[in-house]
Amino acid sequence: MSATSGGAKAFPAAAPIALLLIAMISIQAGAALAKTLLPVIGAAGAAALRLAFASLMLLVVWRPWRTRPRGKAMLSTVVYGAAMGAMNLLFYSALRTIPLGIAVALEFTGPLTVAMAAARRPLDFLWVALAALGLVLLLPLRSAGDGLDPAGIAYALAAGACWALYIVFGRRAGVAHGGQTAALGMLVGAALIVPIGAVSAGAHLWAPALWPIAIGVALLSSALPYSLEMIALTRLPTRTFGILMSAEPAVAALSGLYFLGERLSALQWAAIVCIMAASGGSAATIGPAVDPLPD
């Protein structure tokens, strides 16, 4: 009887964790699928299709016209959406030349920086040092041909900066209307990136043969994981959510290995572990926890 009672109590806690894990796998599977589009329509084209289809999905689900932000909230929504669009474009640009797991680890420096802005105690700066160590291990400081592509690293770090803006202005836009705000932000991002993708990819962007893949990317990378994370957020403490999200670089690296055959060196895995430890540690100990919401 005690075992049954314990299982009944454990399930409500286990369910949102399972949903969050599914969301992370979905996001990285979508990123791996998107990488197959890059040789055909480029980073701008892939980002344009993802944002276009994802915005349509979120508009149908959340119907954001029911909530109309005004004044500063509208400005924050526009900046939030622009950051989302730029983050997608820069992240896909990074994927052209560096592995998925490393791109996600480098991008994680964005939400990590937001969390570390509240660093005050000596323990907090341990996470800063771990993150810095992870970056040093990934930066192309070794001999030519042995390190990662500098442009890919720069794109991933720039995507991380956009992720930081996405978090800050997303919260200013109003977490009370999270779904509606996300839908409006996605629409702003699509309005910004789709014209760029259309010019960059040309007629290839409108090839119907690519649309099933693009719809899959939009569903796996945006619509499905965002909905699952919204459910998980209502059932998990914010700090717990942040700690669990720190596993995403590892999930990305494993997705890159499974779907794309991307094998990382021991040093690169060590760098990813350092950044994950910094992210999880900061979520656990530094100031008010900040959720690293989906890219």
Secondary structure, DSSP 8 states (H G I E B T S, - for coil): -HHHHHHHHHHHHHHHHHHHHHHHHHHHHHHHHHHTTHHHHHHHHHHHHHHHHHHHHHHHHH-GGGS---THHHHHHHHHHHHHHHHHHHHHHHHTTS-HHHHHHHHTHHHHHHHHTT--SHHHHHHHHHHHHHHHHHSS-SSTTTS--HHHHHHHHHHHHHHHHHHHHHHHHHGGGHHHHHHHHHHHHHHHHHHHHHHHHGGGGG-GGGHHHHHHHHIIIIIHHHHHHHHHHHHS-HHHHHHHHTTHHHHHHHHHHHHH-----HHHHHHHHHHHHHHHHHHHHSSS-------
